[in-house]
Amino acid sequence: MGSDFQYQDAEQYMRNIDRLIEVVQNKTDYNIFYSTPACYTKAVNEAITKWPTKQTDFFPYASAVHEYWTGYFTSKPALKGLIRQTSNYLNTIRQINTFAGDEKTNEWNSNEQVLERAAGLSQHHDGVTGTSKEHVTQNYEYRIFNVKEKSRML
């Protein structure tokens, strides 16, 4: 559960969650329901009067022998900058196309849609954190540069 690209069929996934909620509601004293982060944090804050403080460091994290995860905040600054610039660029294109009333931007292979997919993919948890392998980083950059060049015609 929670692996990369795990939830491709949202409708089926949500139906399964609905079934799980129904079973738990009918067979236990638990009250489970769909919620929001705001609702959750409000309930937790009301239940806990004093939060524990962690005194040790979280980093580096080792997921296996000789596999350390470091540099979340400092690695690959060029990629992180590119991701931010691309998001800004995409938002600008969306605004221009909205004011221009361009209906073609909703087409699957329009430059805006391709740029949106490239920007979204680069914001994957291994992309934006800088923990992706080098060939993956290069693929993010290739996708972004390729479509940004095409979208200059917009």
C-alpha positions in Angstrom: 0.0 0.0 0.0 1.2 3.5 -0.8 3.8 2.4 -3.4 4.7 4.6 -6.4 1.8 4.9 -8.9 -0.3 2.6 -6.7 -3.7 4.3 -7.0 -4.3 4.5 -10.7 -8.0 3.6 -10.5 -9.4 6.0 -8.0 -13.0 5.0 -8.5 -12.3 1.3 -7.6 -10.1 2.4 -4.7 -12.8 4.6 -3.2 -15.5 1.9 -3.6 -13.3 -0.4 -1.6 -12.8 2.3 1.1 -16.6 2.7 1.2 -17.0 -1.0 1.7 -14.4 -1.0 4.5 -16.2 1.9 6.2 -19.5 0.1 6.0 -18.1 -3.2 7.5 -16.4 -1.4 10.3 -19.4 0.8 11.1 -21.7 -2.3 11.2 -19.5 -4.7 13.1 -17.6 -2.6 15.7 -18.0 0.4 18.0 -15.6 2.4 15.9 -16.8 5.4 14.0 -14.7 5.8 10.8 -15.5 8.3 8.1 -13.9 10.4 5.3 -12.3 13.5 6.7 -9.9 16.3 6.0 -6.5 17.2 7.4 -8.1 20.2 9.1 -10.7 18.0 10.8 -8.0 15.5 11.9 -5.6 18.1 13.3 -8.4 19.8 15.2 -9.5 16.5 16.8 -5.9 15.7 17.7 -5.2 19.1 19.2 -8.4 18.8 21.3 -7.3 15.3 22.5 -3.7 16.1 23.3 -2.8 19.0 25.6 1.0 18.6 25.5 2.9 17.4 22.4 6.0 15.2 23.0 9.3 16.7 21.7 11.7 14.5 19.8 15.3 15.2 21.0 17.3 13.2 18.4 17.9 13.8 14.8 15.7 12.4 12.0 18.5 12.3 9.5 20.2 10.5 7.9 17.6 7.8 7.5 18.7 4.3 6.4 16.1 2.1 4.6 18.5 -0.8 4.3 22.2 -1.7 4.7 24.3 0.9 2.9 21.2 2.8 1.7 21.1 6.2 3.3 18.6 8.9 2.6 20.3 12.3 3.1 20.1 15.7 1.6 16.3 16.1 1.5 16.7 19.8 1.9 20.0 20.5 0.1 20.4 18.0 -2.8 19.7 18.8 -6.4 19.0 22.5 -6.0 18.9 23.0 -9.8 16.1 20.4 -10.2 14.2 22.0 -7.3 14.5 25.4 -8.9 13.4 24.0 -12.2 10.4 22.4 -10.7 9.4 25.7 -9.0 10.0 27.7 -12.2 8.0 25.2 -14.2 5.1 25.5 -11.8 5.1 29.3 -12.0 5.4 29.1 -15.8 2.5 26.7 -16.0 0.3 28.9 -13.8 1.1 31.9 -16.1 0.2 29.9 -19.2 -3.1 28.8 -17.5 -4.0 32.4 -16.7 -3.2 33.6 -20.3 -5.2 30.8 -21.8 -8.1 31.4 -19.5 -8.3 35.1 -20.4 -7.8 34.2 -24.1 -10.6 31.7 -23.9 -8.5 29.0 -25.6 -10.6 25.8 -25.6 -7.7 23.7 -27.1 -5.8 23.7 -23.8 -8.1 20.9 -22.6 -7.0 18.6 -25.3 -4.8 15.7 -24.0 -1.7 16.5 -26.1 -2.0 20.3 -25.9 1.2 22.0 -24.8 -0.5 23.1 -21.6 -1.6 19.5 -20.7 1.8 18.0 -21.5 3.5 20.7 -19.4 1.0 20.0 -16.6 1.8 16.3 -16.6 5.6 17.0 -16.7 5.3 19.4 -13.8 3.1 17.0 -11.8 5.5 14.1 -12.4 8.5 16.1 -11.3 6.7 16.9 -8.0 6.8 13.2 -7.1 8.1 12.6 -3.6 11.5 11.5 -5.0 11.7 14.4 -7.5 10.9 17.4 -5.4 12.9 16.1 -2.4 16.0 15.4 -4.5 16.2 11.7 -3.6 15.6 10.4 -7.1 18.3 8.5 -8.9 20.2 10.4 -11.5 18.6 8.9 -14.5 15.2 9.7 -13.1 16.3 13.3 -12.4 17.5 13.6 -16.0 14.1 12.3 -17.2 12.3 14.9 -15.2 14.5 17.6 -16.7 14.1 16.2 -20.2 10.3 16.2 -20.0 10.2 19.7 -18.7 12.7 21.3 -21.1 11.2 19.5 -24.1 7.6 20.8 -23.4 8.7 24.2 -22.3 10.5 24.7 -25.6 7.3 23.7 -27.5 5.1 25.9 -25.2 7.0 29.0 -26.0 4.7 29.2 -29.0 1.7 29.8 -26.8 
